């Protein structure tokens, strides 16, 4: 009996190992071999990991740290806490930061957008600290916010000691954690306007303009690349979180600890291309398109048309495009007296198997008053499933 238990446990271990090694083995079979210490390739829409190498091993992240700095800034912009036009005054503490800089002077006043450019394009440590002090009062206060956000995102192996990525004892992260915060930053697409810019300058209010040049050369040389952040210190070596979009499919590649910047860029490019070879995207709906006719009584002579609030794109593994199913979920109060034209009445979700690959809010195409049809709401449209699309 004991031997049978041991055999069962051993078989389970082999089974689980085979499951979790599939992405790596498939990549190796395709000739993918990453030289850097650690890497993750992710399809950003679903969060599906396509390739990984030492994903949970801790390394110094260098300036890739600034992804979290940009994330907290973009959250503040998008939730209305601050505006891109708000003014930030550079402190002496920000000015004296070493390493890469956007050459801010003490007392210099720049907009939130200009500081974001300084972080995203020039990897300015001075810009990062200026933003940190603006949002957190002090860099220390902001670092606390960074670690709280990391914990909320499930970044279990990350500890931030500063907002720049400059060397500091215990300032560590992993390729997996960086992919998590990078994917979160991609939910704020305005940032790509800055991270995807190769060169820019800031001249207003200055005798000589600030020249900004992106440290991420893939933005210039890899088609579709529009971010996110590079990093280098002697301890961290060469790191990058790179993202690119091809025909609606977005890939995210994280590289940590590459021995040279050429190997870093080669590894990231190789992974992005591999991702694009495995996934594709398509547009299912355009904004205001009819989604489904919703019957409001058993006879079907009283109905409304559910329409899409926005465009719907889905990304899926190649070969699965014909396996999409849609699920209509209508959120309607049984005591409701009427529908109003344009009123959001629920959402439409798209699945491949059990995986949610897309969703959109749906709205009523007409005004319609309550008849007797509300007596049949539960019967008619509670979680309506439809076949392939």
N, C-alpha and C positions, 0 to 999 in steps of 0.2 A: 504493500500500500504506500509506504514511504517513497519507494522508488518511482511509483506511478505519479505521485505528487510532484516529485522532482522533475520527472520527464514533462509533466504538464506545464510546470513553471518555466522550464527551459524552452519549451515549444512556444509559450506565450511571449517570452523575451525575444526569440527569433522572429516571431510574427510582427511584434511591435517595431523591432529594429528594421525589418524589411519595409514596413509602412513608411517610417520616417526617413528612410534613406532613399526612397524613390526619387525625389527631386534631384538629389546630388548625383545618383547613379545615372539618371536620364541625361543630365547635363554632361557627365563624364563620357557617356556613350556618344554624345554629340561633339566631343572634342573640347569641352569647356574645362579649363584648368586655371584656377585663380592662383596667382603667385603671392598676393598679399596675405597677411596673417588671418584676416577675417573678412567675411563678405555675406551679404544678403541681397537677393533679387526678389522683388515683390511686384505683383500686379496691383496697382494702387487703388483701383475701384473696389475690388473685393477684399484686398489685403492678403490674397493668396501668396504664399511664399513658394517661389519656383526653384530657387537654389539657395543653399546656405553653406557656409564654411565657418566653423567655430563661432556660431552666432551669439552665444552667451558668454564668450570669453571677454574679460574686461581689458580695455585699453584706454589710454589717454585719447580723447577725441579732438584735441586741438581746436581750431576755429569752427569745426562742424558744430561745436557748442552753440554757435550763434543761431542755429536753426530754432532752438528754444527761445532765444532772445527775440527773434523775428516773430515766432508764434505768439508770444505774449503781447507783442506790439500789435500784431494784426488782429488778435482777438479784441483788444481794446478799441481799435479802429472800427471793426465790424459790429461791435455791440454798442457803439456810440459813446463810449467813455471818453475817447479823444478823437480828434479829427486830423486828417493828413495836413491840414493847413495850420494846425496849432504850432506855437513857437517853443523851441527848446533852447535854453542857454547853456553853453558848454562851460563846465567847471574846470578849475585847475586840476582836479583829480582826473578828469577825463582827458585833458590835454596831455598829461604826463605819462599816459599809457605807452608802453613800448610796443615793439612789433609792428604789424601792418597798421596803417593809419590813413584817415582822410584829411589830415592836416588841419584840424580844428584849432582855433585860438581860444584862449581863456576869455570868457565873456562873449564869444561869438554866438549870434542868434541864428538858428536854422530851423526850418519847418520839420515836422515829424516825417514828411515824405523825403526830404533831403537827408535826414539822418538814416532813414531806412535804406536809401540808396547807398549811403556810406557803408552801411553794414553789409548789404546784399551784394554790392558790386565790388567795393574796395576792401571788404573784410576789415573795416576800420575798428580797431580796439577802442579808440577814442569815441567813435560813434556809438558803439555798443554800450559803453559806460554812460554816455550822455543819455541814451534811451533808458537805461536801467535806473538812473537817478530820477529821470522824469516820471517813470511809472511806479517805482518802488520807494522813492524818497532818498534812498541810498542804494549803493550797489549791493550791500549786505541784505537789505530788505527785498531787493529784487531777486537775489539768489534764493531767498526763502520761497518766493513765488515760483521760481523755476523748479525747485525740488518738489513743491506741492503739486505742481502741474505734472511733473514726471510720475509721481506716485499715482495721481488720478488716471493717467494714461496706461498704467500698468508697466512702467519702465522699471522693472524690478532690480536691475543691476547698474543703475545710474546714480551717481552723486555729483552734483555741481558745486564747485567752490567759488566760481566767478562766472561772469556773463560773456567772457571773451574766449576762453579756451587756453589762455596763457598757462604755463606750467604751474601746478599747485598740487601738493600732496593730497591724494584721495579724490582728485577730480577725474572721474572715470565713467566710461559708458561702454556699450556693446553695439555691434552691428545691428542686432535685433532691435534694441531700444532706439537706436538712431532711425531705423526704418519706421518705427511706430510714430516718433515725433515728426518725422518728415512727411508721413502720410497725413498726419493731423494738420500740418502747415499747408498742405495742398488743398485743404478744405477752404482756404482763403486765397482764391486764385489771383487776387490783385498782386500778391507778392511776386508772382511770376513775371510781372511787368518789369520788376527790378532785378530779380535773380537771372532773368533771361537777357539782360542788357549787357553787351560786351564792353562798350565804352560810353561814357557820359561826362558831363562837366557841370559844375555849379559855379556860377559867376556872380550872381546878384549880391551886391553889397561887399564885393571884394575887389581889391586892386588887381590881383592875379587869380584866375579861376582855379577851382579845385578839379584836377583831372582824375577821373575814376576809371580804372581798368579792371575788368573782371578777372579774378584769379582762376576761374573755371574756364579753361580753354575749350572744353567740350561745347560750350555755348556757341562758340565760333565754328568749330570744326566737326561737330556731330549733328547731323540734320535732326531737327526737332527738339534738341536739348534746350531747356529753358530754366535750369536750376540744378541743384539748390545751393550747395555750399562745399567749398574745399577746406582743407586744414593741413597745417604742417608745424611740428616742433621736432626738436631732436629726439625727444622721447616718443612722441606719437608716430613719427615718420609721416608718410603722405596718406591723407584720408580724403574721402569725398562722399557726399550724398548727391547722386546725380539722377535727374529725372528727365524724361523725354516723352514726347507725344507723337504718335504716328497713326494717322487716319483714325483718330478718336481713341486709340489705345494708349494708355499711359503706363510706363514702366518706371520703377524706382530701384536704383542699384546703390548699395552702400559698400564702400571699400575702406578697410582700416589697416594701417600698418604696412603699406606698400613701400618697398625700399627706395623707389624713385618716383618722380611725378609722371614719368613716361609709362612706367608699369601700372601706376594707379589709373591713369587715363585709359590705358589699353585694357585693363581688367574691367573697368566700368563700361567701356564701349562694348566689349565682348558680351558682358552680361545683358546689357540693354538689347543688343541685336538678338541674342538668344531668346529673350522674353518676347520680342516682336515676332519671332519665328513660331512661337507656341500659342499666342493669343491674337484675337482680332475683335473688332467692335462693329456694331451697326446701330443705325438710328431706327427705333421702333415707332416713335410718335413725334409729331411736331406740335408745338404749342397750339391749343384750341382745336385740335383734331378730335373727332368723335372716338370715344373709347368703347362704350357699350350702351345699348338701349336697356334702360332699367324699368321693368314693368312695375306698376303701382297698384295693380289689382290682379286677381286670378284670371280675368278674361283677357288681360293684356291690351285693352283699348285705352287705358290711362297709363301714361309713361312719361319719362323724361330721358334726355340723352346726356350721359356723363361725358364731359369733355376734359382734355388734358390741360392742366395748369401751365405746364412747361414742356419743352422737348424732352424726350427720353432716349438715352443712349445706353446700351449694355455692352459689356466686355465679357468674353467667354473663350474657353479653350477651343482652338480650331477643330471643326468637326461636330460641334455641339449646337450650332446655330439653329437647327431644326427641332431642338428639344425644349424650347422655351414655352412655359405655361404662364398664363396670367391669372391673378387672383384679385377679384374686386371686393374691397372691404368698405362698406357704407356705414358711416357713423351717424345714425339718425335717431333722435329722441322719439319714443312712441307717442309722446304728448304734443309733438310738433304740429302746428296748425297749417303750415304751408312752406313751400320752397320758394326761394328768391333766385332770379336769374343771376348767375355768377357766384352763387353761394357754394363754398367748398362742402361737399357731402361725404367725403371719404378719400380713399386712395386706391390706386391700382398697383399691385406688386407683380414683378416678373421673376420667375424661378427657373432654374435648371436643376432638376432633381430637388433636393432640399435646400439648395443654395439660393439666397436672394441676390439677384444680379441687377435689379433696378426697381425704382418705384417713382410714382408721381401722384400729386394731389389731383383729384377730379372734382369738377364743379357742374352744377345744374345749368342746362342750356335755356331754361325758361322759368317764368313765374308760374306757380301752380298752387291752387288752394287745396286745403284738405277736403277730401270727399270721404268715402268710407274705406278708402284704400289703406289707411294707416292700421286698420285692424289686421292687415295681412303682411305687415312689414317683415316680421321674423320669418314668415313663410317664404317671402319673395326674394329678399336680398341680404341675407346674413352670410358674408364670406362666399361670394359667388366665384366658382372656379370655371375657367374656360380652358380649352385645349391649346395646342401649339399655335404660335403666331407667325 
